[in-house]
């Protein structure tokens, strides 16, 4: 009788464990199947430079049954402003955040604090250039390789030598890993070619109250390391305000393609923003489904586009994603 009681207790214990395991699986499946709400915060999110990225976000959200909301931001954000937006999205029920980090002190700590509440995926650039030490995953183009490709295309046009040539480099912000990687890739690429970088303009937003590009010392070549600056340089070249300087740059908007087609930009390096958007959602969904699994860093591809290749089959796909 005593043995029967022990067997009965053992069976009850096993059944209880089995019940808990089954219940855990059911809860996990339910959590896995529920519609995830994802909020996206980009700098100047209404800008056309994000058209392809937002199309990628939308396609991934449809594929993964996620509810996507892109926060409308009218311009550059401070760390405090971005934090307030992220907190508001969490309060509104966001299960995960995709964010383009702002340049500024305290951004990494702020995003890590947000990341303790909901999973966070950085997009376009990271708060640190050291991917191994960052706790936050990132989906972005390979900025170093884009800078190096820009240098390579420039050198092709100048027969491998920039001796006697002067350059000006312009970018929206110096305090991001994106800028640092692009500048490093470009400078490494022209290191043995000669030439003089006469000026580098950082934190250039092209606003009316700022100096226009023609106000800077004359150079032979202008290198624009982001879409906004490329458009500004292309417009200045179209208006013949660059004193004959040729423009090379990195861009991802229809305006950038317009100035390339117009002839005021010589060569364009175009990041694959559609896949940046798609992979950011895919990575965040993976993090939501497996909270304790590390999501790998994604550095994505780019294309080299010139006027003569603007309407090739491959570039038609890029143009398509920009117009959605």
C-alpha positions in Angstrom: 0.0 0.0 0.0 2.9 2.3 0.9 4.5 1.6 -2.5 1.2 2.3 -4.3 1.0 5.7 -2.7 4.6 6.5 -3.7 3.8 5.5 -7.3 0.7 7.6 -7.3 2.6 10.6 -6.0 5.3 10.1 -8.6 2.7 9.8 -11.4 1.0 13.0 -10.1 4.3 14.8 -10.1 5.2 13.7 -13.7 1.7 14.8 -14.9 2.2 18.2 -13.2 5.5 18.7 -15.0 4.0 17.6 -18.3 1.1 20.0 -17.8 3.5 22.9 -17.0 5.6 22.1 -20.1 2.5 22.0 -22.4 1.2 25.2 -20.8 4.6 26.9 -21.4 4.6 25.8 -25.1 1.0 27.1 -25.5 1.9 30.5 -24.0 5.0 30.7 -26.2 3.0 29.9 -29.3 0.4 32.4 -28.4 3.1 35.1 -27.8 4.8 34.0 -31.1 1.6 34.3 -33.0 0.3 37.6 -31.7 0.6 40.7 -33.9 3.7 42.6 -32.9 3.5 46.4 -32.8 6.7 48.0 -34.1 7.4 51.8 -34.0 10.0 53.4 -36.2 11.8 56.7 -35.4 14.0 58.2 -38.2 15.6 61.6 -38.5 13.4 63.8 -40.7 11.2 60.7 -41.5 9.1 62.5 -44.1 12.2 63.1 -46.3 12.2 61.3 -49.7 15.6 59.7 -48.8 13.7 57.2 -46.7 11.2 56.1 -49.4 13.0 52.8 -50.2 13.7 52.1 -46.5 10.1 52.6 -45.6 9.0 50.4 -48.5 11.3 47.6 -47.1 9.8 48.2 -43.6 6.3 47.8 -45.0 7.0 44.7 -47.0 8.7 43.0 -44.0 5.8 44.0 -41.7 3.4 42.3 -44.2 5.5 39.2 -44.4 5.8 38.9 -40.6 2.3 40.0 -39.7 3.5 43.0 -37.7 1.8 46.3 -37.2 4.1 49.1 -38.2 4.0 52.8 -37.3 6.6 55.3 -38.6 6.7 58.3 -36.3 6.5 61.6 -38.2 9.6 63.8 -37.4 10.1 67.1 -39.2 13.8 67.3 -38.9 16.9 66.4 -36.8 16.2 65.3 -33.2 18.2 65.8 -30.0 18.8 62.9 -27.6 16.1 64.2 -25.3 13.6 64.6 -28.1 14.3 61.1 -29.4 14.0 59.6 -25.9 10.7 61.3 -25.4 9.4 59.9 -28.7 10.5 56.4 -27.9 9.0 56.5 -24.4 5.7 57.7 -25.9 5.7 54.8 -28.5 6.2 52.3 -25.7 3.4 53.9 -23.7 1.2 53.5 -26.8 1.8 49.8 -26.9 4.9 49.3 -29.1 6.4 45.8 -28.6 9.6 46.8 -30.3 11.5 49.8 -31.6 13.5 50.5 -34.8 15.4 53.7 -34.4 18.0 55.8 -36.2 20.3 56.9 -33.4 20.8 60.6 -33.0 24.3 62.0 -32.8 25.1 63.2 -29.4 26.4 62.4 -25.9 24.2 60.0 -24.0 22.6 58.3 -26.9 24.0 54.9 -26.2 22.9 55.0 -22.6 19.5 56.2 -23.6 18.9 53.5 -26.1 20.2 50.8 -23.7 17.6 52.1 -21.1 14.9 51.8 -23.8 16.2 48.4 -24.7 15.5 47.2 -21.1 11.8 47.9 -21.7 11.4 46.6 -25.3 13.7 45.1 -27.9 15.5 47.8 -29.9 17.0 47.6 -33.4 19.2 50.4 -34.6 18.9 51.3 -38.3 21.2 53.1 -40.7 24.0 53.7 -38.2 25.0 52.6 -34.7 25.8 54.6 -31.6 29.2 53.0 -31.5 31.7 51.8 -34.1 32.5 48.8 -32.0 29.9 46.2 -32.9 31.4 43.6 -30.5 30.7 45.8 -27.4 27.3 47.1 -28.4 24.3 45.4 -26.8 22.1 46.8 -29.6 21.8 45.1 -33.0 21.9 47.3 -36.2 20.7 47.0 -39.8 22.7 49.3 -42.0 24.7 49.6 -45.3 28.4 48.9 -45.2 29.4 52.6 -44.8 33.2 51.9 -45.0 32.8 50.0 -48.2 30.6 52.8 -49.7 33.3 55.3 -48.9 36.0 53.1 -50.4 33.8 52.6 -53.5 33.3 56.3 -53.9 37.1 56.8 -53.8 37.5 54.0 -56.4 35.1 55.6 -58.8 36.7 59.0 -58.4 40.2 57.5 -59.1 38.8 55.8 -62.2 37.9 59.2 -63.6 41.2 60.7 -62.8 43.4 57.9 -64.0 44.4 56.9 -60.5 46.0 60.2 -59.5 44.7 63.3 -57.7 48.0 65.2 -57.8 47.3 68.9 -58.0 43.6 68.5 -57.2 41.8 69.9 -54.2 38.9 68.3 -52.5 36.1 69.4 -50.2 34.2 66.9 -48.1 30.7 67.7 -46.8 28.4 65.7 -44.5 25.4 66.2 -42.3 27.0 65.0 -39.1 30.4 63.9 -37.9 29.2 62.4 -34.7 27.9 59.1 -36.1 29.5 55.8 -36.9 28.0 56.1 -40.4 30.0 59.3 -41.1 33.2 58.0 -39.5 33.1 54.8 -41.5 32.3 56.5 -44.8 35.0 59.1 -44.3 37.6 56.5 -43.3 36.7 54.3 -46.3 37.1 57.3 -48.7 40.3 58.6 -47.1 41.9 55.1 -47.2 40.9 54.8 -50.8 42.6 58.0 -51.9 45.5 57.7 -49.5 48.1 57.0 -52.2 46.6 59.1 -54.9 47.8 62.6 -53.9 45.5 65.5 -53.8 44.7 67.9 -50.9 41.5 67.9 -48.8 41.1 71.6 -48.5 38.1 71.5 -46.1 35.7 69.2 -44.4 32.3 70.6 -43.4 30.5 68.6 -40.8 27.1 69.2 -39.3 26.0 70.8 -42.6 22.2 70.7 -42.9 21.8 73.0 -45.8 19.3 75.3 -44.0 18.8 78.8 -45.3 20.5 80.4 -42.3 23.7 78.5 -42.9 26.4 79.3 -45.4 25.7 77.8 -48.9 28.4 75.6 -50.4 29.7 78.3 -52.7 30.8 80.3 -49.7 33.6 77.8 -49.0 37.0 78.0 -50.6 37.1 76.8 -54.2 38.0 73.2 -54.8 38.2 70.9 -57.9 36.1 68.0 -56.4 33.3 68.0 -53.8 32.6 64.7 -52.0 29.1 64.5 -50.4 28.8 61.7 -47.8 25.1 61.7 -47.3 21.9 62.3 -49.3 21.0 65.7 -48.0 24.5 67.1 -48.7 24.6 65.5 -52.1 21.3 67.2 -53.1 22.7 70.5 -51.9 25.9 70.1 -53.8 24.0 68.9 -56.9 21.8 71.9 -56.8 24.8 74.3 -56.4 26.5 72.6 -59.3 23.3 72.9 -61.4 23.2 76.6 -60.6 26.9 76.9 -61.6 27.8 78.0 -58.1 30.7 75.6 -57.5 33.1 77.3 -59.9 33.5 74.1 -62.0 33.9 71.7 -59.1 32.7 68.1 -59.9 30.5 66.3 -57.4 30.7 62.7 -56.3 28.6 61.3 -53.4 26.4 58.9 -51.6 22.7 59.3 -51.9 19.4 57.4 -51.9 16.6 59.7 -53.0 14.9 60.6 -56.3 16.4 64.1 -56.0 19.9 62.5 -55.9 19.0 60.6 -59.1 17.7 63.7 -60.7 21.0 65.6 -60.2 22.9 62.6 -61.5 20.7 62.5 -64.6 20.9 66.3 -65.0 24.7 66.0 -65.0 25.6 68.0 -62.0 26.6 64.8 -60.1 29.3 62.6 -61.7 28.7 59.4 -59.7 26.4 58.1 -57.1 26.9 55.4 -54.5 23.4 54.1 -53.5 22.9 52.1 -50.4 20.3 49.3 -50.5 17.8 51.0 -48.3 15.0 48.6 -49.1 16.9 45.7 -47.6 18.0 47.9 -44.6 14.3 48.4 -43.8 13.4 44.8 -44.5 16.2 43.4 -42.4 15.6 45.7 -39.5 12.0 44.4 -39.1 13.1 40.8 -39.6 15.8 41.2 -37.0 13.5 42.8 -34.5 10.9 40.1 -35.0 13.6 37.5 -34.4 14.5 39.3 -31.2 10.9 39.5 -30.1 10.5 35.8 -30.6 13.8 34.8 -29.0 14.6 37.5 -26.4 17.8 35.9 -25.1 19.3 35.2 -28.6 21.9 37.7 -29.9 20.8 39.2 -33.2 23.7 39.4 -35.6 24.8 42.8 -37.1 23.8 43.3 -40.7 25.9 45.3 -43.1 24.1 45.5 -46.4 25.0 46.1 -50.0 25.2 49.2 -52.3 25.2 50.0 -56.0 27.4 52.3 -58.1 25.2 54.4 -60.4 26.3 56.7 -63.2 24.3 58.7 -65.7 24.9 56.1 -68.5 23.7 53.2 -66.2 20.9 55.1 -64.6 18.1 53.2 -66.4 19.7 49.7 -66.4 17.6 46.8 -65.3 19.3 46.6 -61.9 18.8 50.4 -61.2 15.2 50.2 -62.3 14.6 48.1 -59.2 16.3 50.8 -57.1 14.1 53.5 -58.6 11.0 51.4 -58.1 11.6 51.1 -54.4 12.2 54.9 -54.1 8.8 55.7 -55.7 6.6 53.4 -53.5 
